[in-house]
Amino acid sequence: MSTESPSAPLGVLGPMSVGSFIDDRAIRASKQRLLLALLLVEADRDVPRDLLVDELWLGNPPSSWPTTLQTYVYQLRKHTLPGSPGRIRTTRSGYRLEIDRSLLDWCEFERRAGEADRSAFARPVVADAYREALALWRGTALADVDHSPRVQAVAERLERLRRAARAAQLTASYRSGRLVDVIADARSVLMDDPLNETAHVCLIRSLAGRGRRHDAARHLHRFRKRLLSEAGVASATVVETAYAEAAREPV
Protein backbone atom coordinates (compact mmCIF):
# COMPACT_ATOMS: atom_id res chain seq x y z
CA MET A 1 0.00 0.00 0.00
CA SER A 2 1.09 3.59 -0.65
CA THR A 3 3.05 5.45 2.02
CA GLU A 4 2.82 8.83 0.28
CA SER A 5 1.10 11.69 2.09
CA PRO A 6 -2.51 11.72 1.00
CA SER A 7 -3.81 14.85 -0.69
CA ALA A 8 -6.87 15.91 -2.63
CA PRO A 9 -7.44 19.31 -4.23
CA LEU A 10 -11.18 19.42 -3.51
CA GLY A 11 -12.85 18.47 -0.32
CA VAL A 12 -15.47 18.52 2.39
CA LEU A 13 -13.53 16.68 5.13
CA GLY A 14 -13.24 19.88 7.13
CA PRO A 15 -14.01 23.40 5.93
CA MET A 16 -15.07 23.21 2.27
CA SER A 17 -11.96 23.28 0.06
CA VAL A 18 -12.48 24.27 -3.58
CA GLY A 19 -9.26 26.13 -4.34
CA SER A 20 -8.46 24.28 -7.56
CA PHE A 21 -12.03 24.64 -8.85
CA ILE A 22 -13.45 28.03 -7.88
CA ASP A 23 -12.04 31.26 -6.47
CA ASP A 24 -13.31 30.65 -2.94
CA ARG A 25 -12.69 34.28 -1.94
CA ALA A 26 -15.46 35.36 -4.30
CA ILE A 27 -18.05 32.90 -2.95
CA ARG A 28 -18.94 34.29 0.46
CA ALA A 29 -22.75 34.46 0.59
CA SER A 30 -24.10 31.61 2.71
CA LYS A 31 -26.60 30.34 0.15
CA GLN A 32 -24.02 30.42 -2.65
CA ARG A 33 -21.68 28.37 -0.50
CA LEU A 34 -24.50 25.98 0.35
CA LEU A 35 -25.31 25.56 -3.35
CA LEU A 36 -21.66 24.84 -4.08
CA ALA A 37 -21.59 22.28 -1.25
CA LEU A 38 -24.73 20.57 -2.56
CA LEU A 39 -23.26 20.25 -6.05
CA LEU A 40 -19.97 19.06 -4.57
CA VAL A 41 -21.42 16.28 -2.41
CA GLU A 42 -23.50 15.13 -5.40
CA ALA A 43 -20.53 15.41 -7.78
CA ASP A 44 -21.07 13.93 -11.23
CA ARG A 45 -24.77 13.43 -10.57
CA ASP A 46 -27.79 15.46 -11.66
CA VAL A 47 -29.15 17.58 -8.81
CA PRO A 48 -32.82 18.48 -9.45
CA ARG A 49 -33.89 22.09 -9.09
CA ASP A 50 -36.65 21.02 -6.71
CA LEU A 51 -34.08 19.52 -4.38
CA LEU A 52 -31.90 22.62 -4.53
CA VAL A 53 -34.87 24.87 -3.77
CA ASP A 54 -35.88 22.73 -0.79
CA GLU A 55 -32.32 22.71 0.54
CA LEU A 56 -31.59 26.39 -0.01
CA TRP A 57 -34.86 27.77 1.33
CA LEU A 58 -36.05 24.88 3.51
CA GLY A 59 -39.36 24.54 1.71
CA ASN A 60 -40.19 28.26 1.79
CA PRO A 61 -38.62 29.78 -1.33
CA PRO A 62 -39.17 33.39 -2.39
CA SER A 63 -41.29 34.04 -5.46
CA SER A 64 -38.10 35.08 -7.26
CA TRP A 65 -36.37 31.72 -6.63
CA PRO A 66 -35.92 30.77 -10.34
CA THR A 67 -33.98 33.96 -11.06
CA THR A 68 -32.13 33.81 -7.74
CA LEU A 69 -31.01 30.22 -8.30
CA GLN A 70 -29.85 31.04 -11.82
CA THR A 71 -27.88 33.99 -10.43
CA TYR A 72 -26.18 31.78 -7.84
CA VAL A 73 -25.18 29.30 -10.55
CA TYR A 74 -23.98 32.12 -12.79
CA GLN A 75 -21.75 33.43 -10.00
CA LEU A 76 -20.24 29.97 -9.44
CA ARG A 77 -19.50 29.63 -13.13
CA LYS A 78 -18.12 33.17 -13.33
CA HIS A 79 -15.57 32.43 -10.61
CA THR A 80 -14.56 28.98 -11.89
CA LEU A 81 -10.79 29.05 -12.30
CA PRO A 82 -9.00 28.57 -15.64
CA GLY A 83 -7.99 24.94 -16.06
CA SER A 84 -10.46 23.92 -13.36
CA PRO A 85 -10.97 20.14 -13.01
CA GLY A 86 -14.73 20.64 -12.83
CA ARG A 87 -17.55 22.56 -14.46
CA ILE A 88 -21.21 23.08 -13.72
CA ARG A 89 -23.57 21.86 -16.42
CA THR A 90 -27.26 22.68 -16.83
CA THR A 91 -29.30 19.49 -17.19
CA ARG A 92 -32.93 18.84 -18.01
CA SER A 93 -33.83 18.51 -14.33
CA GLY A 94 -31.32 20.86 -12.73
CA TYR A 95 -27.54 21.06 -12.54
CA ARG A 96 -24.56 18.77 -12.44
CA LEU A 97 -20.98 19.32 -11.32
CA GLU A 98 -18.91 17.35 -13.82
CA ILE A 99 -15.66 16.28 -12.20
CA ASP A 100 -13.44 13.25 -11.69
CA ARG A 101 -14.62 11.93 -8.31
CA SER A 102 -11.14 10.58 -7.56
CA LEU A 103 -10.10 14.21 -7.00
CA LEU A 104 -12.54 14.61 -4.10
CA ASP A 105 -11.19 14.03 -0.62
CA TRP A 106 -14.18 12.11 0.77
CA CYS A 107 -14.20 9.78 -2.23
CA GLU A 108 -10.49 9.16 -1.70
CA PHE A 109 -11.09 8.63 2.03
CA GLU A 110 -13.81 6.06 1.35
CA ARG A 111 -11.62 4.30 -1.21
CA ARG A 112 -8.61 4.07 1.11
CA ALA A 113 -10.63 3.07 4.16
CA GLY A 114 -12.47 0.45 2.09
CA GLU A 115 -9.18 -1.00 0.85
CA ALA A 116 -7.93 -1.20 4.43
CA ASP A 117 -11.18 -2.92 5.50
CA ARG A 118 -10.69 -5.57 2.82
CA SER A 119 -6.93 -5.88 3.15
CA ALA A 120 -5.20 -9.20 3.72
CA PHE A 121 -1.91 -7.46 4.51
CA ALA A 122 -0.20 -7.71 7.89
CA ARG A 123 -1.70 -5.58 10.65
CA PRO A 124 1.02 -2.88 10.67
CA VAL A 125 0.36 -2.23 6.97
CA VAL A 126 -3.40 -2.11 7.58
CA ALA A 127 -2.93 0.32 10.46
CA ASP A 128 -0.84 2.58 8.23
CA ALA A 129 -3.49 2.41 5.49
CA TYR A 130 -6.16 3.61 7.91
CA ARG A 131 -3.81 6.34 9.13
CA GLU A 132 -3.31 7.57 5.55
CA ALA A 133 -7.05 7.64 4.96
CA LEU A 134 -7.69 9.53 8.20
CA ALA A 135 -4.97 12.06 7.36
CA LEU A 136 -7.28 13.43 4.65
CA TRP A 137 -9.51 14.90 7.37
CA ARG A 138 -8.96 18.55 8.29
CA GLY A 139 -11.72 18.93 10.86
CA THR A 140 -15.49 18.53 11.02
CA ALA A 141 -16.97 17.80 7.60
CA LEU A 142 -18.36 20.93 5.89
CA ALA A 143 -17.67 22.93 9.02
CA ASP A 144 -18.04 26.32 7.33
CA VAL A 145 -21.25 25.64 5.37
CA ASP A 146 -24.84 26.08 6.54
CA HIS A 147 -26.25 22.62 7.16
CA SER A 148 -29.33 21.96 5.08
CA PRO A 149 -30.94 18.52 5.57
CA ARG A 150 -28.89 16.98 2.75
CA VAL A 151 -25.61 18.52 3.84
CA GLN A 152 -26.29 17.50 7.44
CA ALA A 153 -26.98 13.91 6.36
CA VAL A 154 -23.75 13.77 4.32
CA ALA A 155 -21.69 15.24 7.17
CA GLU A 156 -23.14 12.74 9.66
CA ARG A 157 -22.52 9.78 7.34
CA LEU A 158 -18.91 10.81 6.78
CA GLU A 159 -18.40 11.27 10.52
CA ARG A 160 -19.67 7.72 11.14
CA LEU A 161 -17.19 6.42 8.57
CA ARG A 162 -14.43 8.43 10.24
CA ARG A 163 -15.23 6.96 13.66
CA ALA A 164 -15.26 3.45 12.21
CA ALA A 165 -11.89 3.99 10.51
CA ARG A 166 -10.41 5.42 13.71
CA ALA A 167 -11.58 2.41 15.68
CA ALA A 168 -10.20 -0.01 13.08
CA GLN A 169 -6.87 1.85 12.96
CA LEU A 170 -6.52 1.76 16.75
CA THR A 171 -7.35 -1.95 16.88
CA ALA A 172 -4.88 -2.79 14.09
CA SER A 173 -2.15 -0.74 15.76
CA TYR A 174 -2.77 -2.41 19.13
CA ARG A 175 -2.68 -5.89 17.63
CA SER A 176 0.57 -4.93 15.89
CA GLY A 177 2.14 -4.14 19.26
CA ARG A 178 2.48 -0.40 18.58
CA LEU A 179 1.45 0.50 22.10
CA VAL A 180 3.13 3.91 22.24
CA ASP A 181 1.37 4.93 19.03
CA VAL A 182 -1.94 3.60 20.32
CA ILE A 183 -1.69 5.64 23.52
CA ALA A 184 -1.14 8.86 21.56
CA ASP A 185 -3.75 8.06 18.91
CA ALA A 186 -6.41 6.97 21.41
CA ARG A 187 -6.01 10.16 23.40
CA SER A 188 -6.36 12.16 20.19
CA VAL A 189 -9.59 10.32 19.34
CA LEU A 190 -10.96 10.91 22.83
CA MET A 191 -10.44 14.65 22.49
CA ASP A 192 -13.11 14.64 19.76
CA ASP A 193 -15.17 11.65 20.88
CA PRO A 194 -14.89 11.35 24.70
CA LEU A 195 -17.08 8.25 25.04
CA ASN A 196 -15.54 6.22 22.21
CA GLU A 197 -15.36 2.75 23.77
CA THR A 198 -12.82 1.36 21.29
CA ALA A 199 -10.42 4.20 22.10
CA HIS A 200 -10.85 3.65 25.84
CA VAL A 201 -10.30 -0.10 25.49
CA CYS A 202 -7.16 0.32 23.38
CA LEU A 203 -5.79 3.03 25.65
CA ILE A 204 -6.31 0.99 28.84
CA ARG A 205 -4.81 -2.15 27.31
CA SER A 206 -1.84 -0.24 25.90
CA LEU A 207 -1.13 1.55 29.18
CA ALA A 208 -1.22 -1.77 31.00
CA GLY A 209 0.89 -3.40 28.29
CA ARG A 210 3.54 -0.74 28.83
CA GLY A 211 3.62 -1.54 32.55
CA ARG A 212 1.51 1.50 33.46
CA ARG A 213 -1.30 -0.26 35.27
CA HIS A 214 -1.76 2.60 37.73
CA ASP A 215 -2.35 4.97 34.80
CA ALA A 216 -4.78 2.45 33.29
CA ALA A 217 -6.72 2.30 36.57
CA ARG A 218 -6.82 6.11 36.81
CA HIS A 219 -8.06 6.35 33.25
CA LEU A 220 -10.82 3.82 33.94
CA HIS A 221 -11.87 5.88 37.00
CA ARG A 222 -12.05 9.10 34.94
CA PHE A 223 -13.99 7.29 32.22
CA ARG A 224 -16.56 6.02 34.75
CA LYS A 225 -17.11 9.53 36.09
CA ARG A 226 -17.54 11.02 32.62
CA LEU A 227 -19.84 8.22 31.49
CA LEU A 228 -22.05 8.78 34.54
CA SER A 229 -22.18 12.56 34.10
CA GLU A 230 -22.74 12.60 30.32
CA ALA A 231 -24.69 9.40 29.66
CA GLY A 232 -26.18 8.59 33.07
CA VAL A 233 -24.57 5.13 32.99
CA ALA A 234 -22.34 3.82 35.76
CA SER A 235 -20.12 1.58 33.66
CA ALA A 236 -19.46 0.19 30.18
CA THR A 237 -19.00 -3.57 30.17
CA VAL A 238 -16.53 -3.68 27.27
CA VAL A 239 -14.21 -1.12 28.91
CA GLU A 240 -14.49 -2.74 32.34
CA THR A 241 -13.72 -6.13 30.80
CA ALA A 242 -10.68 -4.74 29.00
CA TYR A 243 -9.29 -3.36 32.25
CA ALA A 244 -9.96 -6.58 34.16
CA GLU A 245 -8.20 -8.64 31.48
CA ALA A 246 -5.25 -6.24 31.34
CA ALA A 247 -4.91 -6.27 35.12
CA ARG A 248 -4.60 -10.08 35.13
CA GLU A 249 -1.88 -10.20 32.50
CA PRO A 250 1.72 -10.60 33.73
CA VAL A 251 3.84 -7.46 33.50
N, C-alpha and C positions, 0 to 999 in steps of 0.2 A: 504494500500500500504506500501511497505517496507520503513523503515527510515534508513537502514544501508547505510554506505558510499559506493557508487558505485565503483567497480574496475573491471578491465579486464586486463589479462596478455599480450594481444597482441593488437596492435592498430595502427590506422592511424589518430586519432583525435588530431593532433599535430605532432611533429616529430615522425617518424616511430618507434614503440616500438615492439621489437621482442625478448626481453630478455629471455622469457621462451621457445623459439623455436630454435633460432640460436644465436651463439656467435657473437653479433653485432660488437664487436671490430675487428673481422676478415673480415667483409664485408664492405670495405671502398671504393672500386672502384665505380664510379658513375653508370656505366651500371649494375654492379652486384646488387647494391641497387635498381635500377629501376626495374630489373627483379624480385627481391624479392617483391617489392611493387605491381607489376602487378599480381603476383601469389596470393598475400595477398588479394587484392581487388576483385579478382575472386575466393576466397577461396571455395573449394569443387566443383569447376567447371573445365571442361577441357579448357585449354587455348591453342589455335592452334599455331603451330610454326610460321605460316605466320603472325599472329597478333603480336607475340613477336618480330619478325624481323622488322615489320613496326614500332613498338613502340620504339625499342631499337636504330634503325638506321634511323628512319624517312624516310623510303622508299629508302634509299641508302646504303644497306648493303655491307660490304666488301666481296670479293670472298671467304674468309675463314669463313663466318658466321656460317656454320653448326658446324665446330669444335669449334669456339669461343662460340657459344651458349651452346654446350655440356659442355665446360669447366666451364662456369658460373654456370650451374646447378650442376656440380660436386662439385664446391667450396661451394655452398649452402648446399649440402648434407653432405659434409665433416665436416662442422662446425655446423651441427644440434646437439643440446645438447642431452645428454642421458636423457631418460624419456620425451623427447619433446612431446607436445600434437599434433604435426603435422608432416607430412612427405611429401616429393615431389615424386610423382609417374610419370613415363613415360606412356603416353597414345598413342593410335594409331595416334592421330592428333597433340599431343604436350605434355603438362605437366599439372599436377593437384596437387594443395596443398590440401591434405586430412587433414581436421581439423574440430572439432566441432565449428560451426559458433557462438554458444552462448558464446564462449571465446573471441570473437573479439569485440573491444570496439564500433565500429560503428554499428554493429548488435545489441548490447545491447542498444545503444543510440536510434536506430530506434524503438526497441521493447518498451522501456520505454516511449518514446515520443508518440508512437502510443497508448499505454494504457492510457496515460494522455488525449490524444485527444478524446478517446472514453469513458472516465470515467463519471460515474454518481455520483461520490462522491461530497461532499461539496467543494466549491472553495478553501479553505485553503489546503485541501488534494491534490487537483489537482495542485495547485501552487507548493507544495512541490515535487510532482512527476516530474514536469518539471524541478525543480531545481536539483533533483537527476540525471536526464538524462543529463542535461547540465554540471554537475560536471565531467562527463567523458571526457570533452574536456580539452586539455592541450595547445592549441594554434591553429594555422592555420593547417588545415589537410594536412598531408604529407609535412610538411614545409621543411624537409631536403632531399627531393628526387627530382631529375630532373623531370620536368613535361612534360611527353609525352602527346599526345592527350588524351589517355584513362585515365591516371592519372589526368590530368587537369579536365576532365569531371567529374570524381568521386569526386575530391576535391570541385568543384563548386556545385555539387548536395548536398553534405554533408553540405556545408556552407549555402545553401538555407534552408535546414532542420533546421540547427542551428538557423538561423534568425527567422524562423517561430516558433520554440519552445521558443525562447527568448520573442518574442512578446506575445505568449499565456501565458507564465509564468508571464509576467508583468501585463497583463490584469486580470488574475486570482487573482494575489496578490492585485491589486487595488480594484477589486470588493469584496475582502475579508476584505478590510479596513486596510490592512497592509501598510499604507502610508509611514512610515519611511523606511521600506524595499524597497518599490518601488522607492523612491528617490535615494537610494544607488544603486539599481540594474539598474535603467534607466541610471544613469550616467556612470556606468560600460559599458553598452551596447553602449552608445554614444562615448566612447573612441575608440571603434573598428569600429563603424558604425555611423558616425556623422550625417547622414541625415535620420536615422531611425524614421519614423513618429510616430509609435506606442510608442517608447521610449519617444519622445518629448511630445506626448499627455499625457501619464501616468505621466511623471515628472511634467508637468504644472498643471495637475489636483491634484496631490498629494501635491505639494507645496501650492497651493491655499487651499486645504482641511486642511492643517496644519496651516492655518492662515498666510501663507507667500505669500500673493498676490503680494507684491512688487518684491520678488524674481521670482515669476512666470512671471511677466511682463518683468523683465530684461532678463530672459531666452528666452522668445519669441523674444525680440529684437535681442539677439545674434544669435538666430536661423535664423531670417530673413536675417541678414547680411551674414551668412555663406551660406544660400541657394542661395542668389543672386550671391555671389562670386564663388561658386562651381558648381551651376546648371544653373545659369542665369535666375532664377525664383524669382519673388519678394515675393511670399507668397505661403503657402500650406494651402488649404482650411480646411483640417481636423484639423490641428494644430491651426489655427486661430479660428475655431469654438470651439475647446476644451477650449481655453483661454476665449473666450467670455462667454461660458456657466459657467465656473468656476468663472468668475468675477461677475456674477449675483447671484451666490448662497450666502445665508447668512453665515456669519462667525460663 
